[in-house]
Amino acid sequence: MAYDPNDPLYKMLLDEDIEAFNRARQAGKTVDLQGAHFRGIDLRNMNADGLNMQDTYMRGADLRGVDLRNTQLEGASICEAKISGCYFPKELSADEIRLSQEKGTRLRYQR
């Protein structure tokens, strides 16, 4: 499944309205973000718990402090993203995260 560019929750993230996004999530709404583009978007404080963010493009995004432990990130690219204080899924090695952040490689889970 792939993201819907017209999904209201996706638009909230593109508008950097993280508070509204988190309120919608608390109200039980969810969104599939597989393949979505977040180049340069400020996603700090985003509730990413349980989201599908496979194959997302997050070049230069601000992910500082976001808890991604329960987020599906296989195939995502975080080149030049700000990742200080992030939690990542345990299936992603530090080297894998570093390579994606520095070189733009797609994240690959260790099996």
C-alpha positions, 0 to 999 in steps of 0.5 A: 500500500502507498500513501495518499497525497490527499490524506488529511493526516499526511497534509498535516505533516506537510504543513508541519502541524504536528499538534493536529496530527497527534490529536488526530492520532489520539482520536484513533485516526491513522495513516499509511505513509509508505513512500511519502516525501518529507524533504526538509519537513519538521517532524519533531514531536510527531507520534510515529508509533505503529506507522508504516513509513517504509520507503519514505524520503526524509532528506533534511527532515527534522526528526529530533527526539521522535520515537521511531521504535515501533515505526516500520522504516525499511527502505526509508532514506534519512539523508542529512536528517536531524536525528539527535535524540531519536529512537530507532527500531532495534532491527536497525544497526547504528551503522545502517542509520549512519550510512542512511543519514550521511550517504542517503542509503535506504534503511535495511533491517537486520534479520 
